[in-house]
Amino acid sequence: MTIPCQTAEASRLDALYKLNLLDTPPSEAFDRITRMAASLFKLPIAAVSLTDADRQWFKSRVGVEHDSIPRMRAPCGQVADNADVLVIPDLHLDEFYRNSLLAESGIRYYAGAPLTTTDGHCLGAMCVLGTEPRDTTPEELTALCDLAGMAMAQIELQHALGRVDAVSGLPNRQQFIDDFHDLQLDAGQGEQRLAVLINLATPDQLTHAARAMKSSYVDDLVTEGARWLRAEIGPGRRMYHVATAQFMLLSPAGETLDSWLPRVELRMQKAQAIARSRYVATPSAGVVPFDVNHDEALSVLRKARSAAFDAIGNQNHIAVYSQAEDALYQRRFSLLKDFGMALESKDQLRLVFQPRIDVASGECVGAEALLRWNHPSLGAIGPAEFIPIVERSGLAQATTAWVLEEALRHQQAWLRAGLALQVSVNVSAANLSECDFAASVADSLARHQLPADCLELEITESAIMAQPAKAHATLAEIAALGVGLAIDDFGTGYSSLSYLQKMPADVVKIDQSFVRDLEHDTRQQALVTAMITLSQDLGHRVVAEGVETEAVLDFLRRAGCEEVQGYLFAAPLEADAFAAYSCPISTSALRVPKLTLSPRTTAVFPE
């Protein structure tokens, strides 16, 4: 007996569950087929048997009182595993089934034909059973297979009732897939078509509408959108309702982007006018050319959906599929998927450290810790590429936990070596919304036997804006622990002056975008000077990031900036190299001594 692989079995079970047949009431349509099978074979027992994970459930049965039996050593299970006809003339003589439940209950004969879906998944068997051994003629096997086909046709017919969306009245996604397959069978070699996906509203608009409006609001939007689309495309053209507020339309043969796109644009102008006047919605359309013979239905649907999302930001809310944009999006998704495994690995992620320099004394008084990722197949992935993706995902909290653990581990090692360091870890909006984030920070410090004032957390203004009330409550809890707080990327957020006043921060870090090329821009010099003065007047220590030239350093010194960091002093260093750092800074005004750091040394999670 063949044992199915776990992946194939999972796919088979998924196909079975999607049909919603298990544990449904008896059906005369199936019972007719079962009675016919028993009559043709002149046997007392027949069944339409569906193979679940651990049982055989009978959608229809003749001569059987119970509606299911265990799957183990059930012949119908073997039919499902192999997707092939199975005949057992005498169960008592069969080495595998002689001790089965059926054999012990008096069954001697079994014949079953597979119930196979159009995509190749075997759901179970059309089976007949007898209490006496018997042979099977070829004509009987043909009849059994025909009966199995009739049972599957009935299953497909019942399932087809779910091929039309109840709200829009249009064929749904599954019907689109089936019709696309039929189109491929009839298409000429090299036939080109166009697909357009019309998105009635952005995901955010649908989310807000679901929360703020009555439950029928989205249904009304879909109903009117479907009605309008049917009127626009005219009779005889098929359109599909492929998602909550998304509709798919295929062009006739012979259409090109030049001939079809202007008509799409005209219709979208009308759609936008209707949506603005009646609904808080922004329709968009994605257009994708495809080769009927080579492209698959789901691939065309995905590309059209990708283009429709790209169209949201366009002036006319229409976009033609871009392979380059799609490749970039797929790379981001792939990186995000791989980053989850990187968090669990022991050799992909690491922290590197960049010195933070006190301007007045020339001492190294801090170290910004930057996260680095060495992908096993792609090599080094820059933080500018992967950090924004991670911060917007469900991995943000786990990433901060990893960085905090690693930073405190290094700090503990440096402390044992006689280096008193304060670690600063950048936290995301997701961390500030955690109900127990402050407690988890306290636990991490206790686990490493480090005092609270050895840790500093950096928060961007944009992270606070995600959930202001919750963020401020979390920050107050962290400050109460004695952990330091810093405003990161100052000047790039929403309401800098407001947060300077409200946040219990010790440090303000001026973003490198204001510092780079500072010596050449007098307006920028005035802005940075004002930032420094205002921050210091409110009691904050100021750090300027991205210092790369002595001219910029000289200006910041004259403006009163307390700390600086950047490539003028050192590139990010590996942990051991940072601990051994003792090179003098290449400037006549500053000299960095060996790292016997005293006032404060910081390490920061990356940007």
CORTANOR-V226999 format. One record per backbone hydrogen bond with DSSP energy under -0.5 kcal/mol. CO is the residue of the C=O (numbers start at 1). NH is the residue of the N-H. Records with the same first field share a line. If there is no record, write none. Layout:
# CORTANOR-V226999
CO=NH, NH
This chain:
# CORTANOR-V226999
2=4
5=9
6=10
7=11
8=12
9=13
10=14
11=15
12=16
13=17
14=18
15=19
16=19, 21
17=20
21=24
27=30, 31
28=32
29=33
30=34
31=35
32=36
33=37
34=38
35=39
36=40
37=41
38=42, 43
45=129
46=62
47=49, 127
48=50, 59, 60
49=125
50=52, 57
54=71
55=52, 57
56=69
57=50, 59
60=48
62=46
67=58
69=56
71=74
73=75
74=77, 78
75=79
76=80
77=81
78=82
79=83, 84
86=112
88=110
89=134
90=93, 94
91=94
93=95
94=98
97=100
100=104
101=105
102=107
103=106
108=91
109=130
110=88
111=128
112=86
113=126
114=116
115=123, 124
117=120
120=122
121=117, 123
123=51
124=115
125=49, 127
126=113
127=47
128=111
129=45
130=108, 109
137=141
138=142
139=143
140=144
141=145
142=146
143=147
144=148
145=149
146=150
147=151
148=152
149=153
150=154
151=155
152=156
153=157
154=158
155=159
156=160
157=161
158=161
159=162
160=163
163=172
165=169
170=165
171=241
172=176
173=177
174=178
175=179
176=180
177=181
178=182
179=183
180=184
181=185
182=186
183=187
188=191
191=292
192=254
193=290
194=251
195=288
196=198, 249
197=199, 286
198=200, 247
199=284
202=206
203=207
204=208
205=209
206=210
207=211
208=212
209=213
214=217
215=219
216=220
217=221
218=222
219=223
220=224
221=225
222=226
223=227
224=228
225=229
226=230
227=231
228=232
229=233
230=234
234=237
238=250
239=171
240=242, 248
241=173
243=246
245=200
246=242, 243
247=198
248=240
249=196
252=255
256=260
257=261
260=263, 264
261=265
262=266
263=267
264=268
265=269
266=270
267=271
268=272
269=273
270=274
271=275
272=276
273=277
274=278
275=279
279=281
284=199
285=319
286=197
287=321
288=195
290=193, 292
291=294, 295
296=300
297=301
298=302
299=303
300=304
301=305
302=306
303=307
304=308
305=309
306=310
307=311
308=312
309=312
310=313
311=314
314=317
317=285
319=287
321=323
322=326
323=327
324=328
325=329
326=330
327=331
328=332
329=333
330=334
331=335
332=336
333=337
334=338
335=339
336=340
337=341
338=342
339=343
340=344
341=345
348=374
350=372
351=575
352=370
353=573
354=368
356=365, 366
357=359, 564
358=362
363=358, 365
366=356
367=369
368=354, 370
370=352
372=350
373=375, 381
375=379
379=375
380=382
381=373
382=385, 386
383=387
385=389
386=390
387=391
388=392
390=393
393=396
395=399
396=400
397=401
398=402
399=403
400=404
401=405
402=406
403=407
404=408
405=409
406=410
407=411
408=412
409=413
410=414
411=415
412=416
413=417
414=419
415=418
418=420
419=421
421=423
423=456
425=458
427=460
428=432
429=433
431=434
434=437
436=440
437=441
438=442
439=443
440=444
441=445
442=446
443=447
444=448
445=450
446=449
451=454
452=455
454=423
455=484
456=425
457=486
458=427
459=488
460=464
461=465
462=466
463=466, 467
464=467
465=468
467=471
468=472
469=473
470=474
471=475
472=476
473=477
474=478
475=479
476=480
477=481
478=481, 482, 483
479=482
484=457
485=506, 507
486=459, 488
487=509
488=461
489=492
490=511
495=499
496=500
497=501
498=502
499=503
503=505
506=541
507=487
508=510, 543
509=490
510=545
511=514, 515
512=516
515=518
517=520
518=521
520=522
521=525
522=526
523=527
524=528
525=529
526=530
527=531
528=532
529=533
530=534
531=535
532=536
533=537
534=538
535=540
536=539
541=508
542=562, 563
543=510, 545
544=565
546=548
547=568
549=553
550=554
551=555
552=556
553=557
554=558
555=559
556=560, 561
557=560
562=359
563=544
564=357
565=547
566=569, 570
568=586
573=353
574=578
575=579
576=580
578=581
581=595
585=587
591=593
594=596
597=420
601=422
602=367
603=424
